[in-house]
Every structure is written in C-alpha cells, then in structure tokens.
Amino acid sequence: MTRASWLAVGAGIVLGLIFLAAGLGKTLSQTDSFVIFVFPEFLPTALDKLIFRWLPGVEILIGVLLITGVIARLVASFALALTVGLIANNTILLIQGFGDKPCNCFGAAERWVQLRLSIAGALYIDIVMLILGIMVLFYYRGKFISINPWFLRRG
C-alpha cells in the first residue's frame, strides 16, 4: 500500500473512533439535551424524535464500518453528509451567539473524560472530521463499495 493509502486508513480509523465515541456516549446518556437544532420550529415533532432515536445508532454503525474499513468509501460519503449538516448547524448556532453553550455531542463520554465541549469546540472537531472524511473518500485504496476490511487486503 502507498503512503496515501495508509494515511487514508488512519483517517478512517480516527474518524470512526470519533463517530463511535459520539454514538456510544449519546446511547449511554439518553437525555434530550444532546441534539441542538437551529430551527426547531421547522422540524416536525416526529422528525425530531426520529433523529433523537436513530442518530446514536447511525453514528455507531458509521464508526464501526470506518474502523474496520468495510465499505469505507461509501460510509465516508454518508459521514461527510452528516458532518456537513453538523457544521451548518453549529455555524448558525455560533453566529446566533451560542458558541459558549455546551453541545453534549459526545453525551456520557464527555463526563467520563471531564470535558465540556462547547459549540465552538464542536465546530472545530467537525472541520477535522470533514478533512478526515475527504481523505478516506479520495485516497482509500480499492473500489467504492468494497466489503473487504483494510486489514485483510493484500499489499
């Protein structure tokens, strides 16, 4: 594997760990405070509850698939779409003056490491996630839909 391929594998693992930590943290602390929407009045209550219920599971699934490298480029494209949504949401909240408010993006994981992540801090993490996702999408070795994990591929 080339150096760029190894960097893409590393980017996938790091991005997967971020999604896995966020999903597990939210799952273990099922509070209503982890999702902050910019325009809650435009979201139907059913959609709000659907996002609240399914987002942690989706993050865990994305994390596991990126860490193992199974369909990594396809999963990275979904991760990028989710990350762009998070960036847009956090940017608008930052513009509205909520930059110092806690985002609770990692749920219980924030309490375990005694971290208070603000919306501004979450935006920085989102930008890093965007860069990592782009690295996986463009530099990951193999086909777009490859079910072989990175550790079982031949040199």
PyMOL CGO cylinders between C-alpha atoms (Angstrom):
from pymol import cmd
from pymol.cgo import CYLINDER

trace = [
    CYLINDER, 0.00, 0.00, 0.00, 1.15, 3.51, -0.71, 0.3, 1, 1, 1, 1, 1, 1,
    CYLINDER, 1.15, 3.51, -0.71, 1.68, 6.20, 1.89, 0.3, 1, 1, 1, 1, 1, 1,
    CYLINDER, 1.68, 6.20, 1.89, -1.56, 7.93, 0.87, 0.3, 1, 1, 1, 1, 1, 1,
    CYLINDER, -1.56, 7.93, 0.87, -3.45, 4.66, 1.31, 0.3, 1, 1, 1, 1, 1, 1,
    CYLINDER, -3.45, 4.66, 1.31, -2.08, 4.22, 4.81, 0.3, 1, 1, 1, 1, 1, 1,
    CYLINDER, -2.08, 4.22, 4.81, -2.97, 7.81, 5.66, 0.3, 1, 1, 1, 1, 1, 1,
    CYLINDER, -2.97, 7.81, 5.66, -6.50, 7.18, 4.39, 0.3, 1, 1, 1, 1, 1, 1,
    CYLINDER, -6.50, 7.18, 4.39, -6.76, 4.03, 6.55, 0.3, 1, 1, 1, 1, 1, 1,
    CYLINDER, -6.76, 4.03, 6.55, -5.55, 6.04, 9.55, 0.3, 1, 1, 1, 1, 1, 1,
    CYLINDER, -5.55, 6.04, 9.55, -8.00, 8.84, 8.75, 0.3, 1, 1, 1, 1, 1, 1,
    CYLINDER, -8.00, 8.84, 8.75, -10.80, 6.27, 8.57, 0.3, 1, 1, 1, 1, 1, 1,
    CYLINDER, -10.80, 6.27, 8.57, -9.87, 4.80, 11.92, 0.3, 1, 1, 1, 1, 1, 1,
    CYLINDER, -9.87, 4.80, 11.92, -9.69, 8.21, 13.62, 0.3, 1, 1, 1, 1, 1, 1,
    CYLINDER, -9.69, 8.21, 13.62, -12.96, 9.35, 12.03, 0.3, 1, 1, 1, 1, 1, 1,
    CYLINDER, -12.96, 9.35, 12.03, -14.55, 6.04, 13.03, 0.3, 1, 1, 1, 1, 1, 1,
    CYLINDER, -14.55, 6.04, 13.03, -13.39, 6.45, 16.62, 0.3, 1, 1, 1, 1, 1, 1,
    CYLINDER, -13.39, 6.45, 16.62, -14.92, 9.94, 16.76, 0.3, 1, 1, 1, 1, 1, 1,
    CYLINDER, -14.92, 9.94, 16.76, -18.26, 8.67, 15.47, 0.3, 1, 1, 1, 1, 1, 1,
    CYLINDER, -18.26, 8.67, 15.47, -18.13, 5.62, 17.75, 0.3, 1, 1, 1, 1, 1, 1,
    CYLINDER, -18.13, 5.62, 17.75, -17.42, 7.76, 20.84, 0.3, 1, 1, 1, 1, 1, 1,
    CYLINDER, -17.42, 7.76, 20.84, -20.22, 10.18, 19.94, 0.3, 1, 1, 1, 1, 1, 1,
    CYLINDER, -20.22, 10.18, 19.94, -22.73, 7.41, 19.29, 0.3, 1, 1, 1, 1, 1, 1,
    CYLINDER, -22.73, 7.41, 19.29, -21.87, 5.38, 22.39, 0.3, 1, 1, 1, 1, 1, 1,
    CYLINDER, -21.87, 5.38, 22.39, -21.84, 8.49, 24.59, 0.3, 1, 1, 1, 1, 1, 1,
    CYLINDER, -21.84, 8.49, 24.59, -25.29, 9.52, 23.38, 0.3, 1, 1, 1, 1, 1, 1,
    CYLINDER, -25.29, 9.52, 23.38, -26.63, 5.99, 23.73, 0.3, 1, 1, 1, 1, 1, 1,
    CYLINDER, -26.63, 5.99, 23.73, -25.44, 5.72, 27.32, 0.3, 1, 1, 1, 1, 1, 1,
    CYLINDER, -25.44, 5.72, 27.32, -26.92, 9.08, 28.30, 0.3, 1, 1, 1, 1, 1, 1,
    CYLINDER, -26.92, 9.08, 28.30, -30.29, 9.30, 26.66, 0.3, 1, 1, 1, 1, 1, 1,
    CYLINDER, -30.29, 9.30, 26.66, -31.11, 12.88, 27.53, 0.3, 1, 1, 1, 1, 1, 1,
    CYLINDER, -31.11, 12.88, 27.53, -32.93, 15.37, 25.37, 0.3, 1, 1, 1, 1, 1, 1,
    CYLINDER, -32.93, 15.37, 25.37, -30.01, 17.80, 25.52, 0.3, 1, 1, 1, 1, 1, 1,
    CYLINDER, -30.01, 17.80, 25.52, -27.60, 16.30, 23.02, 0.3, 1, 1, 1, 1, 1, 1,
    CYLINDER, -27.60, 16.30, 23.02, -29.31, 17.47, 19.84, 0.3, 1, 1, 1, 1, 1, 1,
    CYLINDER, -29.31, 17.47, 19.84, -29.46, 21.20, 19.34, 0.3, 1, 1, 1, 1, 1, 1,
    CYLINDER, -29.46, 21.20, 19.34, -31.30, 22.24, 16.22, 0.3, 1, 1, 1, 1, 1, 1,
    CYLINDER, -31.30, 22.24, 16.22, -31.06, 25.65, 14.70, 0.3, 1, 1, 1, 1, 1, 1,
    CYLINDER, -31.06, 25.65, 14.70, -34.71, 25.93, 13.70, 0.3, 1, 1, 1, 1, 1, 1,
    CYLINDER, -34.71, 25.93, 13.70, -36.66, 23.51, 15.91, 0.3, 1, 1, 1, 1, 1, 1,
    CYLINDER, -36.66, 23.51, 15.91, -39.96, 25.13, 14.96, 0.3, 1, 1, 1, 1, 1, 1,
    CYLINDER, -39.96, 25.13, 14.96, -39.46, 23.98, 11.35, 0.3, 1, 1, 1, 1, 1, 1,
    CYLINDER, -39.46, 23.98, 11.35, -38.86, 20.37, 12.33, 0.3, 1, 1, 1, 1, 1, 1,
    CYLINDER, -38.86, 20.37, 12.33, -41.93, 18.26, 12.83, 0.3, 1, 1, 1, 1, 1, 1,
    CYLINDER, -41.93, 18.26, 12.83, -42.02, 16.57, 16.22, 0.3, 1, 1, 1, 1, 1, 1,
    CYLINDER, -42.02, 16.57, 16.22, -41.92, 13.15, 14.57, 0.3, 1, 1, 1, 1, 1, 1,
    CYLINDER, -41.92, 13.15, 14.57, -38.71, 14.05, 12.69, 0.3, 1, 1, 1, 1, 1, 1,
    CYLINDER, -38.71, 14.05, 12.69, -37.18, 15.44, 15.85, 0.3, 1, 1, 1, 1, 1, 1,
    CYLINDER, -37.18, 15.44, 15.85, -37.91, 12.20, 17.72, 0.3, 1, 1, 1, 1, 1, 1,
    CYLINDER, -37.91, 12.20, 17.72, -36.64, 10.12, 14.80, 0.3, 1, 1, 1, 1, 1, 1,
    CYLINDER, -36.64, 10.12, 14.80, -33.33, 11.96, 14.77, 0.3, 1, 1, 1, 1, 1, 1,
    CYLINDER, -33.33, 11.96, 14.77, -33.06, 11.70, 18.56, 0.3, 1, 1, 1, 1, 1, 1,
    CYLINDER, -33.06, 11.70, 18.56, -33.70, 7.96, 18.46, 0.3, 1, 1, 1, 1, 1, 1,
    CYLINDER, -33.70, 7.96, 18.46, -31.62, 6.95, 15.42, 0.3, 1, 1, 1, 1, 1, 1,
    CYLINDER, -31.62, 6.95, 15.42, -28.64, 9.32, 15.37, 0.3, 1, 1, 1, 1, 1, 1,
    CYLINDER, -28.64, 9.32, 15.37, -26.60, 7.46, 18.01, 0.3, 1, 1, 1, 1, 1, 1,
    CYLINDER, -26.60, 7.46, 18.01, -27.11, 4.13, 16.24, 0.3, 1, 1, 1, 1, 1, 1,
    CYLINDER, -27.11, 4.13, 16.24, -26.16, 5.62, 12.89, 0.3, 1, 1, 1, 1, 1, 1,
    CYLINDER, -26.16, 5.62, 12.89, -23.02, 7.12, 14.43, 0.3, 1, 1, 1, 1, 1, 1,
    CYLINDER, -23.02, 7.12, 14.43, -22.07, 3.77, 15.98, 0.3, 1, 1, 1, 1, 1, 1,
    CYLINDER, -22.07, 3.77, 15.98, -22.60, 1.97, 12.66, 0.3, 1, 1, 1, 1, 1, 1,
    CYLINDER, -22.60, 1.97, 12.66, -20.56, 4.57, 10.75, 0.3, 1, 1, 1, 1, 1, 1,
    CYLINDER, -20.56, 4.57, 10.75, -17.81, 4.31, 13.37, 0.3, 1, 1, 1, 1, 1, 1,
    CYLINDER, -17.81, 4.31, 13.37, -17.56, 0.53, 13.27, 0.3, 1, 1, 1, 1, 1, 1,
    CYLINDER, -17.56, 0.53, 13.27, -17.59, 0.38, 9.48, 0.3, 1, 1, 1, 1, 1, 1,
    CYLINDER, -17.59, 0.38, 9.48, -14.91, 3.07, 9.18, 0.3, 1, 1, 1, 1, 1, 1,
    CYLINDER, -14.91, 3.07, 9.18, -12.66, 1.46, 11.79, 0.3, 1, 1, 1, 1, 1, 1,
    CYLINDER, -12.66, 1.46, 11.79, -12.84, -1.92, 10.08, 0.3, 1, 1, 1, 1, 1, 1,
    CYLINDER, -12.84, -1.92, 10.08, -12.70, -0.49, 6.56, 0.3, 1, 1, 1, 1, 1, 1,
    CYLINDER, -12.70, -0.49, 6.56, -15.78, -2.33, 5.32, 0.3, 1, 1, 1, 1, 1, 1,
    CYLINDER, -15.78, -2.33, 5.32, -17.34, -0.23, 2.52, 0.3, 1, 1, 1, 1, 1, 1,
    CYLINDER, -17.34, -0.23, 2.52, -15.20, 2.62, 3.86, 0.3, 1, 1, 1, 1, 1, 1,
    CYLINDER, -15.20, 2.62, 3.86, -15.54, 4.98, 0.91, 0.3, 1, 1, 1, 1, 1, 1,
    CYLINDER, -15.54, 4.98, 0.91, -19.32, 4.61, 0.77, 0.3, 1, 1, 1, 1, 1, 1,
    CYLINDER, -19.32, 4.61, 0.77, -19.60, 5.08, 4.53, 0.3, 1, 1, 1, 1, 1, 1,
    CYLINDER, -19.60, 5.08, 4.53, -17.25, 8.07, 4.35, 0.3, 1, 1, 1, 1, 1, 1,
    CYLINDER, -17.25, 8.07, 4.35, -19.63, 9.73, 1.90, 0.3, 1, 1, 1, 1, 1, 1,
    CYLINDER, -19.63, 9.73, 1.90, -22.50, 9.28, 4.38, 0.3, 1, 1, 1, 1, 1, 1,
    CYLINDER, -22.50, 9.28, 4.38, -20.24, 10.53, 7.18, 0.3, 1, 1, 1, 1, 1, 1,
    CYLINDER, -20.24, 10.53, 7.18, -19.39, 13.59, 5.10, 0.3, 1, 1, 1, 1, 1, 1,
    CYLINDER, -19.39, 13.59, 5.10, -23.06, 14.36, 4.53, 0.3, 1, 1, 1, 1, 1, 1,
    CYLINDER, -23.06, 14.36, 4.53, -23.75, 14.09, 8.27, 0.3, 1, 1, 1, 1, 1, 1,
    CYLINDER, -23.75, 14.09, 8.27, -20.68, 16.17, 9.08, 0.3, 1, 1, 1, 1, 1, 1,
    CYLINDER, -20.68, 16.17, 9.08, -21.69, 18.93, 6.64, 0.3, 1, 1, 1, 1, 1, 1,
    CYLINDER, -21.69, 18.93, 6.64, -25.08, 19.07, 8.39, 0.3, 1, 1, 1, 1, 1, 1,
    CYLINDER, -25.08, 19.07, 8.39, -23.38, 19.32, 11.78, 0.3, 1, 1, 1, 1, 1, 1,
    CYLINDER, -23.38, 19.32, 11.78, -21.07, 22.06, 10.51, 0.3, 1, 1, 1, 1, 1, 1,
    CYLINDER, -21.07, 22.06, 10.51, -24.01, 24.04, 9.14, 0.3, 1, 1, 1, 1, 1, 1,
    CYLINDER, -24.01, 24.04, 9.14, -25.95, 23.66, 12.39, 0.3, 1, 1, 1, 1, 1, 1,
    CYLINDER, -25.95, 23.66, 12.39, -23.00, 24.61, 14.60, 0.3, 1, 1, 1, 1, 1, 1,
    CYLINDER, -23.00, 24.61, 14.60, -22.05, 27.55, 12.38, 0.3, 1, 1, 1, 1, 1, 1,
    CYLINDER, -22.05, 27.55, 12.38, -25.54, 29.01, 12.58, 0.3, 1, 1, 1, 1, 1, 1,
    CYLINDER, -25.54, 29.01, 12.58, -25.61, 28.49, 16.36, 0.3, 1, 1, 1, 1, 1, 1,
    CYLINDER, -25.61, 28.49, 16.36, -22.23, 30.19, 16.61, 0.3, 1, 1, 1, 1, 1, 1,
    CYLINDER, -22.23, 30.19, 16.61, -23.47, 33.15, 14.57, 0.3, 1, 1, 1, 1, 1, 1,
    CYLINDER, -23.47, 33.15, 14.57, -26.53, 33.38, 16.84, 0.3, 1, 1, 1, 1, 1, 1,
    CYLINDER, -26.53, 33.38, 16.84, -24.23, 33.73, 19.87, 0.3, 1, 1, 1, 1, 1, 1,
    CYLINDER, -24.23, 33.73, 19.87, -24.45, 30.23, 21.34, 0.3, 1, 1, 1, 1, 1, 1,
    CYLINDER, -24.45, 30.23, 21.34, -20.74, 29.45, 20.85, 0.3, 1, 1, 1, 1, 1, 1,
    CYLINDER, -20.74, 29.45, 20.85, -20.01, 29.04, 24.55, 0.3, 1, 1, 1, 1, 1, 1,
    CYLINDER, -20.01, 29.04, 24.55, -23.00, 26.77, 25.27, 0.3, 1, 1, 1, 1, 1, 1,
    CYLINDER, -23.00, 26.77, 25.27, -22.29, 23.05, 25.81, 0.3, 1, 1, 1, 1, 1, 1,
    CYLINDER, -22.29, 23.05, 25.81, -23.16, 20.89, 22.83, 0.3, 1, 1, 1, 1, 1, 1,
    CYLINDER, -23.16, 20.89, 22.83, -23.20, 17.48, 24.59, 0.3, 1, 1, 1, 1, 1, 1,
    CYLINDER, -23.20, 17.48, 24.59, -22.10, 15.98, 21.27, 0.3, 1, 1, 1, 1, 1, 1,
    CYLINDER, -22.10, 15.98, 21.27, -20.44, 13.04, 22.99, 0.3, 1, 1, 1, 1, 1, 1,
    CYLINDER, -20.44, 13.04, 22.99, -23.05, 12.51, 25.73, 0.3, 1, 1, 1, 1, 1, 1,
    CYLINDER, -23.05, 12.51, 25.73, -21.75, 10.49, 28.66, 0.3, 1, 1, 1, 1, 1, 1,
    CYLINDER, -21.75, 10.49, 28.66, -18.27, 10.28, 27.13, 0.3, 1, 1, 1, 1, 1, 1,
    CYLINDER, -18.27, 10.28, 27.13, -17.79, 13.98, 27.90, 0.3, 1, 1, 1, 1, 1, 1,
    CYLINDER, -17.79, 13.98, 27.90, -18.40, 13.34, 31.60, 0.3, 1, 1, 1, 1, 1, 1,
    CYLINDER, -18.40, 13.34, 31.60, -16.03, 10.36, 31.68, 0.3, 1, 1, 1, 1, 1, 1,
    CYLINDER, -16.03, 10.36, 31.68, -13.12, 12.40, 30.40, 0.3, 1, 1, 1, 1, 1, 1,
    CYLINDER, -13.12, 12.40, 30.40, -14.31, 15.50, 32.29, 0.3, 1, 1, 1, 1, 1, 1,
    CYLINDER, -14.31, 15.50, 32.29, -14.65, 17.54, 29.13, 0.3, 1, 1, 1, 1, 1, 1,
    CYLINDER, -14.65, 17.54, 29.13, -17.10, 20.34, 28.48, 0.3, 1, 1, 1, 1, 1, 1,
    CYLINDER, -17.10, 20.34, 28.48, -17.22, 20.72, 24.73, 0.3, 1, 1, 1, 1, 1, 1,
    CYLINDER, -17.22, 20.72, 24.73, -18.77, 23.97, 23.56, 0.3, 1, 1, 1, 1, 1, 1,
    CYLINDER, -18.77, 23.97, 23.56, -20.49, 24.50, 20.24, 0.3, 1, 1, 1, 1, 1, 1,
    CYLINDER, -20.49, 24.50, 20.24, -17.40, 26.39, 19.00, 0.3, 1, 1, 1, 1, 1, 1,
    CYLINDER, -17.40, 26.39, 19.00, -15.20, 23.44, 20.02, 0.3, 1, 1, 1, 1, 1, 1,
    CYLINDER, -15.20, 23.44, 20.02, -17.58, 21.04, 18.32, 0.3, 1, 1, 1, 1, 1, 1,
    CYLINDER, -17.58, 21.04, 18.32, -17.30, 23.09, 15.14, 0.3, 1, 1, 1, 1, 1, 1,
    CYLINDER, -17.30, 23.09, 15.14, -13.51, 22.64, 15.18, 0.3, 1, 1, 1, 1, 1, 1,
    CYLINDER, -13.51, 22.64, 15.18, -13.95, 18.89, 15.60, 0.3, 1, 1, 1, 1, 1, 1,
    CYLINDER, -13.95, 18.89, 15.60, -16.48, 18.88, 12.75, 0.3, 1, 1, 1, 1, 1, 1,
    CYLINDER, -16.48, 18.88, 12.75, -13.98, 20.58, 10.44, 0.3, 1, 1, 1, 1, 1, 1,
    CYLINDER, -13.98, 20.58, 10.44, -11.34, 17.96, 11.31, 0.3, 1, 1, 1, 1, 1, 1,
    CYLINDER, -11.34, 17.96, 11.31, -13.95, 15.27, 10.64, 0.3, 1, 1, 1, 1, 1, 1,
    CYLINDER, -13.95, 15.27, 10.64, -14.65, 16.83, 7.25, 0.3, 1, 1, 1, 1, 1, 1,
    CYLINDER, -14.65, 16.83, 7.25, -10.96, 16.69, 6.32, 0.3, 1, 1, 1, 1, 1, 1,
    CYLINDER, -10.96, 16.69, 6.32, -10.65, 13.09, 7.51, 0.3, 1, 1, 1, 1, 1, 1,
    CYLINDER, -10.65, 13.09, 7.51, -13.75, 12.07, 5.56, 0.3, 1, 1, 1, 1, 1, 1,
    CYLINDER, -13.75, 12.07, 5.56, -12.40, 13.66, 2.38, 0.3, 1, 1, 1, 1, 1, 1,
    CYLINDER, -12.40, 13.66, 2.38, -9.11, 11.78, 2.86, 0.3, 1, 1, 1, 1, 1, 1,
    CYLINDER, -9.11, 11.78, 2.86, -10.97, 8.48, 3.17, 0.3, 1, 1, 1, 1, 1, 1,
    CYLINDER, -10.97, 8.48, 3.17, -13.23, 9.22, 0.23, 0.3, 1, 1, 1, 1, 1, 1,
    CYLINDER, -13.23, 9.22, 0.23, -10.47, 10.17, -2.19, 0.3, 1, 1, 1, 1, 1, 1,
    CYLINDER, -10.47, 10.17, -2.19, -7.39, 8.26, -1.02, 0.3, 1, 1, 1, 1, 1, 1,
    CYLINDER, -7.39, 8.26, -1.02, -8.75, 4.98, 0.32, 0.3, 1, 1, 1, 1, 1, 1,
    CYLINDER, -8.75, 4.98, 0.32, -7.47, 2.11, -1.76, 0.3, 1, 1, 1, 1, 1, 1,
    CYLINDER, -7.47, 2.11, -1.76, -9.93, -0.09, -3.60, 0.3, 1, 1, 1, 1, 1, 1,
    CYLINDER, -9.93, -0.09, -3.60, -13.35, 0.17, -5.10, 0.3, 1, 1, 1, 1, 1, 1,
    CYLINDER, -13.35, 0.17, -5.10, -16.06, 2.49, -3.87, 0.3, 1, 1, 1, 1, 1, 1,
    CYLINDER, -16.06, 2.49, -3.87, -18.03, -0.46, -2.48, 0.3, 1, 1, 1, 1, 1, 1,
    CYLINDER, -18.03, -0.46, -2.48, -15.52, -2.95, -1.14, 0.3, 1, 1, 1, 1, 1, 1,
    CYLINDER, -15.52, -2.95, -1.14, -16.58, -5.31, 1.62, 0.3, 1, 1, 1, 1, 1, 1,
    CYLINDER, -16.58, -5.31, 1.62, -13.04, -6.43, 2.45, 0.3, 1, 1, 1, 1, 1, 1,
    CYLINDER, -13.04, -6.43, 2.45, -11.70, -4.81, 5.62, 0.3, 1, 1, 1, 1, 1, 1,
    CYLINDER, -11.70, -4.81, 5.62, -8.41, -2.95, 5.28, 0.3, 1, 1, 1, 1, 1, 1,
    CYLINDER, -8.41, -2.95, 5.28, -6.50, -5.50, 7.40, 0.3, 1, 1, 1, 1, 1, 1,
    CYLINDER, -6.50, -5.50, 7.40, -7.38, -8.39, 5.04, 0.3, 1, 1, 1, 1, 1, 1,
    CYLINDER, -7.38, -8.39, 5.04, -6.28, -6.69, 1.83, 0.3, 1, 1, 1, 1, 1, 1,
    CYLINDER, -6.28, -6.69, 1.83, -3.14, -7.76, 0.08, 0.3, 1, 1, 1, 1, 1, 1,
    CYLINDER, -3.14, -7.76, 0.08, -0.26, -5.34, -0.42, 0.3, 1, 1, 1, 1, 1, 1,
]
cmd.load_cgo(trace, "trace")
